[in-house]
Amino acid sequence: MKPLNTPLRVATIFSPGPTIRPIWFEWRRQKRTIKEVTYSWQEKTGQATLLHYCVTDGETLYELVYDTTRQTWFLTGIEAAS
């Protein structure tokens, strides 16, 4: 997976409880609709909790990270299908 650290605009659904589900994001001026969340996990970095999501638009795998302290999203990795 190619590492990145790009801020993103992400549309999400906040379900009751602690569940957050990304729906789409904008990258390189294009809206990418998320077809599936393939894996998710969280980690603590200092005071921040980072929520990681591996998602696909059906062609490419992306890693999105939500920083709960700063309330910001980042694209941290991308892997194009070969």
HTML snippet that shows the backbone in 3Dmol.js (N, CA, C, O; Angstrom):
<script src="https://3Dmol.org/build/3Dmol-min.js"></script>
<div id="view" style="width:600px;height:400px;position:relative"></div>
<script>
const pdb = `
ATOM      1  N   MET A   1       0.852  -1.172   0.000  1.00  0.00           N
ATOM      2  CA  MET A   1       0.000   0.000   0.000  1.00  0.00           C
ATOM      3  C   MET A   1       0.893   1.228   0.000  1.00  0.00           C
ATOM      4  O   MET A   1       1.823   1.318   0.802  1.00  0.00           O
ATOM      5  N   LYS A   2       0.626   2.166  -0.880  1.00  0.00           N
ATOM      6  CA  LYS A   2       1.402   3.394  -0.972  1.00  0.00           C
ATOM      7  C   LYS A   2       1.014   4.327   0.181  1.00  0.00           C
ATOM      8  O   LYS A   2      -0.153   4.699   0.303  1.00  0.00           O
ATOM      9  N   PRO A   3       1.991   4.712   1.036  1.00  0.00           N
ATOM     10  CA  PRO A   3       1.661   5.571   2.172  1.00  0.00           C
ATOM     11  C   PRO A   3       1.421   7.021   1.748  1.00  0.00           C
ATOM     12  O   PRO A   3       2.122   7.550   0.885  1.00  0.00           O
ATOM     13  N   LEU A   4       0.430   7.649   2.362  1.00  0.00           N
ATOM     14  CA  LEU A   4       0.093   9.048   2.127  1.00  0.00           C
ATOM     15  C   LEU A   4      -0.254   9.684   3.470  1.00  0.00           C
ATOM     16  O   LEU A   4      -0.309   8.997   4.490  1.00  0.00           O
ATOM     17  N   ASN A   5      -0.483  10.976   3.471  1.00  0.00           N
ATOM     18  CA  ASN A   5      -0.993  11.671   4.657  1.00  0.00           C
ATOM     19  C   ASN A   5      -1.760  12.895   4.170  1.00  0.00           C
ATOM     20  O   ASN A   5      -1.349  14.030   4.411  1.00  0.00           O
ATOM     21  N   THR A   6      -2.875  12.659   3.486  1.00  0.00           N
ATOM     22  CA  THR A   6      -3.640  13.705   2.822  1.00  0.00           C
ATOM     23  C   THR A   6      -4.942  13.985   3.570  1.00  0.00           C
ATOM     24  O   THR A   6      -5.732  13.066   3.791  1.00  0.00           O
ATOM     25  N   PRO A   7      -5.182  15.252   3.968  1.00  0.00           N
ATOM     26  CA  PRO A   7      -6.467  15.578   4.591  1.00  0.00           C
ATOM     27  C   PRO A   7      -7.612  15.356   3.606  1.00  0.00           C
ATOM     28  O   PRO A   7      -7.456  15.589   2.407  1.00  0.00           O
ATOM     29  N   LEU A   8      -8.760  14.908   4.107  1.00  0.00           N
ATOM     30  CA  LEU A   8      -9.899  14.583   3.256  1.00  0.00           C
ATOM     31  C   LEU A   8     -11.192  15.155   3.806  1.00  0.00           C
ATOM     32  O   LEU A   8     -11.311  15.452   4.995  1.00  0.00           O
ATOM     33  N   ARG A   9     -12.155  15.300   2.910  1.00  0.00           N
ATOM     34  CA  ARG A   9     -13.537  15.555   3.290  1.00  0.00           C
ATOM     35  C   ARG A   9     -14.252  14.217   3.151  1.00  0.00           C
ATOM     36  O   ARG A   9     -14.239  13.610   2.080  1.00  0.00           O
ATOM     37  N   VAL A  10     -14.881  13.756   4.241  1.00  0.00           N
ATOM     38  CA  VAL A  10     -15.515  12.442   4.275  1.00  0.00           C
ATOM     39  C   VAL A  10     -16.947  12.589   4.792  1.00  0.00           C
ATOM     40  O   VAL A  10     -17.191  13.271   5.788  1.00  0.00           O
ATOM     41  N   ALA A  11     -17.885  11.944   4.107  1.00  0.00           N
ATOM     42  CA  ALA A  11     -19.263  11.867   4.590  1.00  0.00           C
ATOM     43  C   ALA A  11     -19.402  10.587   5.385  1.00  0.00           C
ATOM     44  O   ALA A  11     -18.983   9.519   4.937  1.00  0.00           O
ATOM     45  N   THR A  12     -19.994  10.695   6.572  1.00  0.00           N
ATOM     46  CA  THR A  12     -20.111   9.527   7.453  1.00  0.00           C
ATOM     47  C   THR A  12     -21.515   9.420   8.027  1.00  0.00           C
ATOM     48  O   THR A  12     -22.293  10.375   8.021  1.00  0.00           O
ATOM     49  N   ILE A  13     -21.810   8.226   8.520  1.00  0.00           N
ATOM     50  CA  ILE A  13     -23.016   7.990   9.299  1.00  0.00           C
ATOM     51  C   ILE A  13     -22.559   7.682  10.718  1.00  0.00           C
ATOM     52  O   ILE A  13     -21.769   6.765  10.943  1.00  0.00           O
ATOM     53  N   PHE A  14     -23.060   8.453  11.663  1.00  0.00           N
ATOM     54  CA  PHE A  14     -22.795   8.203  13.072  1.00  0.00           C
ATOM     55  C   PHE A  14     -23.986   7.451  13.624  1.00  0.00           C
ATOM     56  O   PHE A  14     -25.055   8.031  13.817  1.00  0.00           O
ATOM     57  N   SER A  15     -23.812   6.174  13.877  1.00  0.00           N
ATOM     58  CA  SER A  15     -24.879   5.327  14.408  1.00  0.00           C
ATOM     59  C   SER A  15     -24.951   5.500  15.920  1.00  0.00           C
ATOM     60  O   SER A  15     -24.020   6.029  16.527  1.00  0.00           O
ATOM     61  N   PRO A  16     -26.054   5.056  16.539  1.00  0.00           N
ATOM     62  CA  PRO A  16     -26.093   5.077  18.001  1.00  0.00           C
ATOM     63  C   PRO A  16     -24.906   4.296  18.564  1.00  0.00           C
ATOM     64  O   PRO A  16     -24.536   3.245  18.041  1.00  0.00           O
ATOM     65  N   GLY A  17     -24.327   4.816  19.618  1.00  0.00           N
ATOM     66  CA  GLY A  17     -23.135   4.189  20.190  1.00  0.00           C
ATOM     67  C   GLY A  17     -21.886   4.727  19.515  1.00  0.00           C
ATOM     68  O   GLY A  17     -21.907   5.814  18.938  1.00  0.00           O
ATOM     69  N   PRO A  18     -20.807   3.975  19.584  1.00  0.00           N
ATOM     70  CA  PRO A  18     -19.523   4.472  19.081  1.00  0.00           C
ATOM     71  C   PRO A  18     -19.266   4.200  17.592  1.00  0.00           C
ATOM     72  O   PRO A  18     -18.146   4.408  17.124  1.00  0.00           O
ATOM     73  N   THR A  19     -20.258   3.749  16.850  1.00  0.00           N
ATOM     74  CA  THR A  19     -20.028   3.324  15.472  1.00  0.00           C
ATOM     75  C   THR A  19     -20.048   4.504  14.504  1.00  0.00           C
ATOM     76  O   THR A  19     -20.990   5.297  14.490  1.00  0.00           O
ATOM     77  N   ILE A  20     -18.987   4.606  13.692  1.00  0.00           N
ATOM     78  CA  ILE A  20     -18.885   5.595  12.623  1.00  0.00           C
ATOM     79  C   ILE A  20     -18.672   4.820  11.331  1.00  0.00           C
ATOM     80  O   ILE A  20     -17.806   3.947  11.270  1.00  0.00           O
ATOM     81  N   ARG A  21     -19.453   5.129  10.293  1.00  0.00           N
ATOM     82  CA  ARG A  21     -19.293   4.435   9.014  1.00  0.00           C
ATOM     83  C   ARG A  21     -19.089   5.452   7.897  1.00  0.00           C
ATOM     84  O   ARG A  21     -19.996   6.232   7.605  1.00  0.00           O
ATOM     85  N   PRO A  22     -17.897   5.459   7.258  1.00  0.00           N
ATOM     86  CA  PRO A  22     -17.684   6.370   6.121  1.00  0.00           C
ATOM     87  C   PRO A  22     -18.511   5.917   4.913  1.00  0.00           C
ATOM     88  O   PRO A  22     -18.621   4.722   4.639  1.00  0.00           O
ATOM     89  N   ILE A  23     -19.092   6.889   4.194  1.00  0.00           N
ATOM     90  CA  ILE A  23     -19.950   6.618   3.043  1.00  0.00           C
ATOM     91  C   ILE A  23     -19.277   7.000   1.729  1.00  0.00           C
ATOM     92  O   ILE A  23     -19.317   6.240   0.761  1.00  0.00           O
ATOM     93  N   TRP A  24     -18.664   8.171   1.697  1.00  0.00           N
ATOM     94  CA  TRP A  24     -17.912   8.620   0.527  1.00  0.00           C
ATOM     95  C   TRP A  24     -16.854   9.614   0.982  1.00  0.00           C
ATOM     96  O   TRP A  24     -16.924  10.153   2.086  1.00  0.00           O
ATOM     97  N   PHE A  25     -15.863   9.850   0.108  1.00  0.00           N
ATOM     98  CA  PHE A  25     -14.842  10.865   0.382  1.00  0.00           C
ATOM     99  C   PHE A  25     -14.429  11.520  -0.930  1.00  0.00           C
ATOM    100  O   PHE A  25     -14.623  10.963  -2.011  1.00  0.00           O
ATOM    101  N   GLU A  26     -13.858  12.709  -0.811  1.00  0.00           N
ATOM    102  CA  GLU A  26     -13.348  13.425  -1.985  1.00  0.00           C
ATOM    103  C   GLU A  26     -11.832  13.351  -1.985  1.00  0.00           C
ATOM    104  O   GLU A  26     -11.177  13.652  -0.988  1.00  0.00           O
ATOM    105  N   TRP A  27     -11.290  12.944  -3.120  1.00  0.00           N
ATOM    106  CA  TRP A  27      -9.843  12.888  -3.286  1.00  0.00           C
ATOM    107  C   TRP A  27      -9.524  13.276  -4.720  1.00  0.00           C
ATOM    108  O   TRP A  27     -10.119  12.761  -5.667  1.00  0.00           O
ATOM    109  N   ARG A  28      -8.584  14.186  -4.861  1.00  0.00           N
ATOM    110  CA  ARG A  28      -8.194  14.710  -6.181  1.00  0.00           C
ATOM    111  C   ARG A  28      -9.412  15.234  -6.947  1.00  0.00           C
ATOM    112  O   ARG A  28      -9.575  14.992  -8.142  1.00  0.00           O
ATOM    113  N   ARG A  29     -10.262  15.963  -6.211  1.00  0.00           N
ATOM    114  CA  ARG A  29     -11.458  16.612  -6.762  1.00  0.00           C
ATOM    115  C   ARG A  29     -12.488  15.644  -7.325  1.00  0.00           C
ATOM    116  O   ARG A  29     -13.309  16.022  -8.160  1.00  0.00           O
ATOM    117  N   GLN A  30     -12.445  14.398  -6.872  1.00  0.00           N
ATOM    118  CA  GLN A  30     -13.430  13.406  -7.296  1.00  0.00           C
ATOM    119  C   GLN A  30     -14.061  12.745  -6.075  1.00  0.00           C
ATOM    120  O   GLN A  30     -13.382  12.431  -5.097  1.00  0.00           O
ATOM    121  N   LYS A  31     -15.353  12.546  -6.154  1.00  0.00           N
ATOM    122  CA  LYS A  31     -16.080  11.866  -5.085  1.00  0.00           C
ATOM    123  C   LYS A  31     -15.934  10.358  -5.278  1.00  0.00           C
ATOM    124  O   LYS A  31     -16.234   9.831  -6.350  1.00  0.00           O
ATOM    125  N   ARG A  32     -15.478   9.677  -4.247  1.00  0.00           N
ATOM    126  CA  ARG A  32     -15.302   8.222  -4.272  1.00  0.00           C
ATOM    127  C   ARG A  32     -16.342   7.604  -3.338  1.00  0.00           C
ATOM    128  O   ARG A  32     -16.294   7.820  -2.127  1.00  0.00           O
ATOM    129  N   THR A  33     -17.268   6.848  -3.886  1.00  0.00           N
ATOM    130  CA  THR A  33     -18.287   6.194  -3.085  1.00  0.00           C
ATOM    131  C   THR A  33     -17.723   4.897  -2.517  1.00  0.00           C
ATOM    132  O   THR A  33     -17.175   4.074  -3.251  1.00  0.00           O
ATOM    133  N   ILE A  34     -17.860   4.724  -1.223  1.00  0.00           N
ATOM    134  CA  ILE A  34     -17.338   3.535  -0.551  1.00  0.00           C
ATOM    135  C   ILE A  34     -18.350   2.407  -0.700  1.00  0.00           C
ATOM    136  O   ILE A  34     -19.487   2.509  -0.241  1.00  0.00           O
ATOM    137  N   LYS A  35     -17.920   1.338  -1.347  1.00  0.00           N
ATOM    138  CA  LYS A  35     -18.783   0.179  -1.536  1.00  0.00           C
ATOM    139  C   LYS A  35     -18.688  -0.791  -0.365  1.00  0.00           C
ATOM    140  O   LYS A  35     -19.649  -1.499  -0.061  1.00  0.00           O
ATOM    141  N   GLU A  36     -17.523  -0.823   0.297  1.00  0.00           N
ATOM    142  CA  GLU A  36     -17.347  -1.770   1.398  1.00  0.00           C
ATOM    143  C   GLU A  36     -16.252  -1.293   2.340  1.00  0.00           C
ATOM    144  O   GLU A  36     -15.214  -0.796   1.904  1.00  0.00           O
ATOM    145  N   VAL A  37     -16.495  -1.450   3.631  1.00  0.00           N
ATOM    146  CA  VAL A  37     -15.445  -1.298   4.635  1.00  0.00           C
ATOM    147  C   VAL A  37     -14.900  -2.700   4.850  1.00  0.00           C
ATOM    148  O   VAL A  37     -15.594  -3.560   5.392  1.00  0.00           O
ATOM    149  N   THR A  38     -13.661  -2.938   4.430  1.00  0.00           N
ATOM    150  CA  THR A  38     -13.106  -4.286   4.493  1.00  0.00           C
ATOM    151  C   THR A  38     -12.508  -4.625   5.853  1.00  0.00           C
ATOM    152  O   THR A  38     -12.450  -5.794   6.234  1.00  0.00           O
ATOM    153  N   TYR A  39     -12.063  -3.605   6.585  1.00  0.00           N
ATOM    154  CA  TYR A  39     -11.444  -3.838   7.881  1.00  0.00           C
ATOM    155  C   TYR A  39     -11.395  -2.516   8.623  1.00  0.00           C
ATOM    156  O   TYR A  39     -11.244  -1.464   8.002  1.00  0.00           O
ATOM    157  N   SER A  40     -11.520  -2.553   9.955  1.00  0.00           N
ATOM    158  CA  SER A  40     -11.380  -1.332  10.748  1.00  0.00           C
ATOM    159  C   SER A  40     -10.759  -1.668  12.099  1.00  0.00           C
ATOM    160  O   SER A  40     -10.912  -2.779  12.607  1.00  0.00           O
ATOM    161  N   TRP A  41     -10.057  -0.693  12.674  1.00  0.00           N
ATOM    162  CA  TRP A  41      -9.436  -0.850  13.983  1.00  0.00           C
ATOM    163  C   TRP A  41      -9.172   0.534  14.557  1.00  0.00           C
ATOM    164  O   TRP A  41      -9.291   1.540  13.859  1.00  0.00           O
ATOM    165  N   GLN A  42      -8.818   0.573  15.820  1.00  0.00           N
ATOM    166  CA  GLN A  42      -8.480   1.848  16.433  1.00  0.00           C
ATOM    167  C   GLN A  42      -7.168   1.742  17.179  1.00  0.00           C
ATOM    168  O   GLN A  42      -6.738   0.657  17.572  1.00  0.00           O
ATOM    169  N   GLU A  43      -6.534   2.905  17.367  1.00  0.00           N
ATOM    170  CA  GLU A  43      -5.288   2.969  18.119  1.00  0.00           C
ATOM    171  C   GLU A  43      -5.259   4.274  18.899  1.00  0.00           C
ATOM    172  O   GLU A  43      -5.889   5.260  18.518  1.00  0.00           O
ATOM    173  N   LYS A  44      -4.519   4.260  19.993  1.00  0.00           N
ATOM    174  CA  LYS A  44      -4.304   5.466  20.788  1.00  0.00           C
ATOM    175  C   LYS A  44      -2.932   6.012  20.450  1.00  0.00           C
ATOM    176  O   LYS A  44      -1.948   5.273  20.423  1.00  0.00           O
ATOM    177  N   THR A  45      -2.871   7.326  20.189  1.00  0.00           N
ATOM    178  CA  THR A  45      -1.606   8.024  19.971  1.00  0.00           C
ATOM    179  C   THR A  45      -1.615   9.232  20.896  1.00  0.00           C
ATOM    180  O   THR A  45      -2.227  10.252  20.579  1.00  0.00           O
ATOM    181  N   GLY A  46      -0.949   9.127  22.027  1.00  0.00           N
ATOM    182  CA  GLY A  46      -1.022  10.179  23.034  1.00  0.00           C
ATOM    183  C   GLY A  46      -2.452  10.262  23.549  1.00  0.00           C
ATOM    184  O   GLY A  46      -3.015   9.262  23.995  1.00  0.00           O
ATOM    185  N   GLN A  47      -3.039  11.450  23.489  1.00  0.00           N
ATOM    186  CA  GLN A  47      -4.422  11.654  23.930  1.00  0.00           C
ATOM    187  C   GLN A  47      -5.428  11.298  22.850  1.00  0.00           C
ATOM    188  O   GLN A  47      -6.609  11.118  23.145  1.00  0.00           O
ATOM    189  N   ALA A  48      -4.982  11.194  21.599  1.00  0.00           N
ATOM    190  CA  ALA A  48      -5.896  10.987  20.472  1.00  0.00           C
ATOM    191  C   ALA A  48      -6.219   9.517  20.261  1.00  0.00           C
ATOM    192  O   ALA A  48      -5.372   8.639  20.423  1.00  0.00           O
ATOM    193  N   THR A  49      -7.459   9.282  19.898  1.00  0.00           N
ATOM    194  CA  THR A  49      -7.860   7.964  19.416  1.00  0.00           C
ATOM    195  C   THR A  49      -8.006   8.065  17.910  1.00  0.00           C
ATOM    196  O   THR A  49      -8.750   8.912  17.414  1.00  0.00           O
ATOM    197  N   LEU A  50      -7.307   7.213  17.178  1.00  0.00           N
ATOM    198  CA  LEU A  50      -7.369   7.196  15.722  1.00  0.00           C
ATOM    199  C   LEU A  50      -8.182   5.990  15.281  1.00  0.00           C
ATOM    200  O   LEU A  50      -7.904   4.861  15.685  1.00  0.00           O
ATOM    201  N   LEU A  51      -9.189   6.239  14.447  1.00  0.00           N
ATOM    202  CA  LEU A  51     -10.026   5.173  13.911  1.00  0.00           C
ATOM    203  C   LEU A  51      -9.599   4.917  12.472  1.00  0.00           C
ATOM    204  O   LEU A  51      -9.688   5.813  11.632  1.00  0.00           O
ATOM    205  N   HIS A  52      -9.143   3.721  12.182  1.00  0.00           N
ATOM    206  CA  HIS A  52      -8.653   3.345  10.860  1.00  0.00           C
ATOM    207  C   HIS A  52      -9.729   2.549  10.126  1.00  0.00           C
ATOM    208  O   HIS A  52     -10.391   1.691  10.710  1.00  0.00           O
ATOM    209  N   TYR A  53      -9.892   2.844   8.837  1.00  0.00           N
ATOM    210  CA  TYR A  53     -10.855   2.131   7.994  1.00  0.00           C
ATOM    211  C   TYR A  53     -10.181   1.771   6.678  1.00  0.00           C
ATOM    212  O   TYR A  53      -9.701   2.658   5.972  1.00  0.00           O
ATOM    213  N   CYS A  54     -10.136   0.495   6.337  1.00  0.00           N
ATOM    214  CA  CYS A  54      -9.747   0.073   4.997  1.00  0.00           C
ATOM    215  C   CYS A  54     -11.044  -0.038   4.204  1.00  0.00           C
ATOM    216  O   CYS A  54     -11.942  -0.796   4.570  1.00  0.00           O
ATOM    217  N   VAL A  55     -11.133   0.719   3.121  1.00  0.00           N
ATOM    218  CA  VAL A  55     -12.373   0.784   2.342  1.00  0.00           C
ATOM    219  C   VAL A  55     -12.052   0.598   0.869  1.00  0.00           C
ATOM    220  O   VAL A  55     -10.916   0.796   0.438  1.00  0.00           O
ATOM    221  N   THR A  56     -13.070   0.215   0.102  1.00  0.00           N
ATOM    222  CA  THR A  56     -12.896   0.068  -1.336  1.00  0.00           C
ATOM    223  C   THR A  56     -14.048   0.727  -2.074  1.00  0.00           C
ATOM    224  O   THR A  56     -15.182   0.755  -1.596  1.00  0.00           O
ATOM    225  N   ASP A  57     -13.732   1.254  -3.245  1.00  0.00           N
ATOM    226  CA  ASP A  57     -14.761   1.787  -4.138  1.00  0.00           C
ATOM    227  C   ASP A  57     -15.090   0.767  -5.228  1.00  0.00           C
ATOM    228  O   ASP A  57     -15.768   1.088  -6.205  1.00  0.00           O
ATOM    229  N   GLY A  58     -14.609  -0.450  -5.055  1.00  0.00           N
ATOM    230  CA  GLY A  58     -14.818  -1.515  -6.030  1.00  0.00           C
ATOM    231  C   GLY A  58     -13.628  -1.719  -6.947  1.00  0.00           C
ATOM    232  O   GLY A  58     -13.544  -2.727  -7.648  1.00  0.00           O
ATOM    233  N   GLU A  59     -12.713  -0.771  -6.946  1.00  0.00           N
ATOM    234  CA  GLU A  59     -11.525  -0.865  -7.796  1.00  0.00           C
ATOM    235  C   GLU A  59     -10.223  -0.695  -7.011  1.00  0.00           C
ATOM    236  O   GLU A  59      -9.224  -1.350  -7.307  1.00  0.00           O
ATOM    237  N   THR A  60     -10.240   0.178  -6.020  1.00  0.00           N
ATOM    238  CA  THR A  60      -9.033   0.550  -5.291  1.00  0.00           C
ATOM    239  C   THR A  60      -9.286   0.412  -3.798  1.00  0.00           C
ATOM    240  O   THR A  60     -10.399   0.634  -3.322  1.00  0.00           O
ATOM    241  N   LEU A  61      -8.231   0.041  -3.059  1.00  0.00           N
ATOM    242  CA  LEU A  61      -8.298  -0.062  -1.612  1.00  0.00           C
ATOM    243  C   LEU A  61      -7.667   1.189  -1.011  1.00  0.00           C
ATOM    244  O   LEU A  61      -6.568   1.587  -1.399  1.00  0.00           O
ATOM    245  N   TYR A  62      -8.370   1.808  -0.060  1.00  0.00           N
ATOM    246  CA  TYR A  62      -7.898   3.030   0.595  1.00  0.00           C
ATOM    247  C   TYR A  62      -7.872   2.808   2.097  1.00  0.00           C
ATOM    248  O   TYR A  62      -8.681   2.054   2.638  1.00  0.00           O
ATOM    249  N   GLU A  63      -6.931   3.472   2.770  1.00  0.00           N
ATOM    250  CA  GLU A  63      -6.951   3.504   4.232  1.00  0.00           C
ATOM    251  C   GLU A  63      -7.284   4.921   4.665  1.00  0.00           C
ATOM    252  O   GLU A  63      -6.534   5.857   4.391  1.00  0.00           O
ATOM    253  N   LEU A  64      -8.417   5.072   5.344  1.00  0.00           N
ATOM    254  CA  LEU A  64      -8.859   6.355   5.872  1.00  0.00           C
ATOM    255  C   LEU A  64      -8.674   6.330   7.383  1.00  0.00           C
ATOM    256  O   LEU A  64      -8.890   5.300   8.022  1.00  0.00           O
ATOM    257  N   VAL A  65      -8.274   7.463   7.954  1.00  0.00           N
ATOM    258  CA  VAL A  65      -8.076   7.561   9.395  1.00  0.00           C
ATOM    259  C   VAL A  65      -8.828   8.780   9.914  1.00  0.00           C
ATOM    260  O   VAL A  65      -8.698   9.880   9.378  1.00  0.00           O
ATOM    261  N   TYR A  66      -9.617   8.568  10.967  1.00  0.00           N
ATOM    262  CA  TYR A  66     -10.328   9.649  11.634  1.00  0.00           C
ATOM    263  C   TYR A  66      -9.672   9.917  12.981  1.00  0.00           C
ATOM    264  O   TYR A  66      -9.586   9.025  13.825  1.00  0.00           O
ATOM    265  N   ASP A  67      -9.208  11.154  13.179  1.00  0.00           N
ATOM    266  CA  ASP A  67      -8.611  11.584  14.442  1.00  0.00           C
ATOM    267  C   ASP A  67      -9.744  12.143  15.303  1.00  0.00           C
ATOM    268  O   ASP A  67     -10.270  13.218  15.015  1.00  0.00           O
ATOM    269  N   THR A  68     -10.119  11.421  16.352  1.00  0.00           N
ATOM    270  CA  THR A  68     -11.271  11.825  17.167  1.00  0.00           C
ATOM    271  C   THR A  68     -11.014  13.089  17.975  1.00  0.00           C
ATOM    272  O   THR A  68     -11.963  13.782  18.342  1.00  0.00           O
ATOM    273  N   THR A  69      -9.756  13.405  18.261  1.00  0.00           N
ATOM    274  CA  THR A  69      -9.430  14.615  19.012  1.00  0.00           C
ATOM    275  C   THR A  69      -9.556  15.851  18.131  1.00  0.00           C
ATOM    276  O   THR A  69     -10.175  16.838  18.529  1.00  0.00           O
ATOM    277  N   ARG A  70      -8.979  15.801  16.950  1.00  0.00           N
ATOM    278  CA  ARG A  70      -9.018  16.941  16.023  1.00  0.00           C
ATOM    279  C   ARG A  70     -10.252  16.940  15.132  1.00  0.00           C
ATOM    280  O   ARG A  70     -10.541  17.931  14.461  1.00  0.00           O
ATOM    281  N   GLN A  71     -10.979  15.825  15.126  1.00  0.00           N
ATOM    282  CA  GLN A  71     -12.159  15.623  14.281  1.00  0.00           C
ATOM    283  C   GLN A  71     -11.824  15.884  12.806  1.00  0.00           C
ATOM    284  O   GLN A  71     -12.515  16.628  12.109  1.00  0.00           O
ATOM    285  N   THR A  72     -10.740  15.246  12.362  1.00  0.00           N
ATOM    286  CA  THR A  72     -10.289  15.370  10.980  1.00  0.00           C
ATOM    287  C   THR A  72     -10.052  13.986  10.383  1.00  0.00           C
ATOM    288  O   THR A  72      -9.743  13.030  11.093  1.00  0.00           O
ATOM    289  N   TRP A  73     -10.205  13.900   9.061  1.00  0.00           N
ATOM    290  CA  TRP A  73      -9.982  12.666   8.300  1.00  0.00           C
ATOM    291  C   TRP A  73      -8.725  12.810   7.455  1.00  0.00           C
ATOM    292  O   TRP A  73      -8.406  13.897   6.973  1.00  0.00           O
ATOM    293  N   PHE A  74      -8.015  11.699   7.281  1.00  0.00           N
ATOM    294  CA  PHE A  74      -6.833  11.657   6.424  1.00  0.00           C
ATOM    295  C   PHE A  74      -6.866  10.383   5.581  1.00  0.00           C
ATOM    296  O   PHE A  74      -7.332   9.337   6.034  1.00  0.00           O
ATOM    297  N   LEU A  75      -6.371  10.484   4.367  1.00  0.00           N
ATOM    298  CA  LEU A  75      -6.085   9.326   3.523  1.00  0.00           C
ATOM    299  C   LEU A  75      -4.639   8.963   3.808  1.00  0.00           C
ATOM    300  O   LEU A  75      -3.735   9.752   3.532  1.00  0.00           O
ATOM    301  N   THR A  76      -4.411   7.769   4.361  1.00  0.00           N
ATOM    302  CA  THR A  76      -3.049   7.398   4.750  1.00  0.00           C
ATOM    303  C   THR A  76      -2.445   6.311   3.879  1.00  0.00           C
ATOM    304  O   THR A  76      -1.255   6.018   3.995  1.00  0.00           O
ATOM    305  N   GLY A  77      -3.249   5.706   3.003  1.00  0.00           N
ATOM    306  CA  GLY A  77      -2.705   4.676   2.118  1.00  0.00           C
ATOM    307  C   GLY A  77      -3.652   4.380   0.975  1.00  0.00           C
ATOM    308  O   GLY A  77      -4.863   4.573   1.084  1.00  0.00           O
ATOM    309  N   ILE A  78      -3.084   3.908  -0.122  1.00  0.00           N
ATOM    310  CA  ILE A  78      -3.862   3.562  -1.307  1.00  0.00           C
ATOM    311  C   ILE A  78      -3.187   2.386  -1.996  1.00  0.00           C
ATOM    312  O   ILE A  78      -1.961   2.326  -2.086  1.00  0.00           O
ATOM    313  N   GLU A  79      -4.000   1.451  -2.484  1.00  0.00           N
ATOM    314  CA  GLU A  79      -3.484   0.307  -3.235  1.00  0.00           C
ATOM    315  C   GLU A  79      -4.418   0.059  -4.410  1.00  0.00           C
ATOM    316  O   GLU A  79      -5.558  -0.370  -4.230  1.00  0.00           O
ATOM    317  N   ALA A  80      -3.927   0.330  -5.612  1.00  0.00           N
ATOM    318  CA  ALA A  80      -4.718   0.122  -6.819  1.00  0.00           C
ATOM    319  C   ALA A  80      -4.725  -1.348  -7.191  1.00  0.00           C
ATOM    320  O   ALA A  80      -3.721  -2.044  -7.039  1.00  0.00           O
ATOM    321  N   ALA A  81      -5.859  -1.812  -7.677  1.00  0.00           N
ATOM    322  CA  ALA A  81      -5.957  -3.192  -8.154  1.00  0.00           C
ATOM    323  C   ALA A  81      -5.070  -3.362  -9.367  1.00  0.00           C
ATOM    324  O   ALA A  81      -4.965  -2.458 -10.196  1.00  0.00           O
ATOM    325  N   SER A  82      -4.432  -4.511  -9.477  1.00  0.00           N
ATOM    326  CA  SER A  82      -3.531  -4.729 -10.633  1.00  0.00           C
ATOM    327  C   SER A  82      -4.178  -5.583 -11.688  1.00  0.00           C
ATOM    328  O   SER A  82      -3.564  -5.862 -12.719  1.00  0.00           O
TER     329      SER A  82
END
`;
const viewer = $3Dmol.createViewer("view");
viewer.addModel(pdb, "pdb");
viewer.setStyle({}, {cartoon: {color: "spectrum"}});
viewer.zoomTo();
viewer.render();
</script>
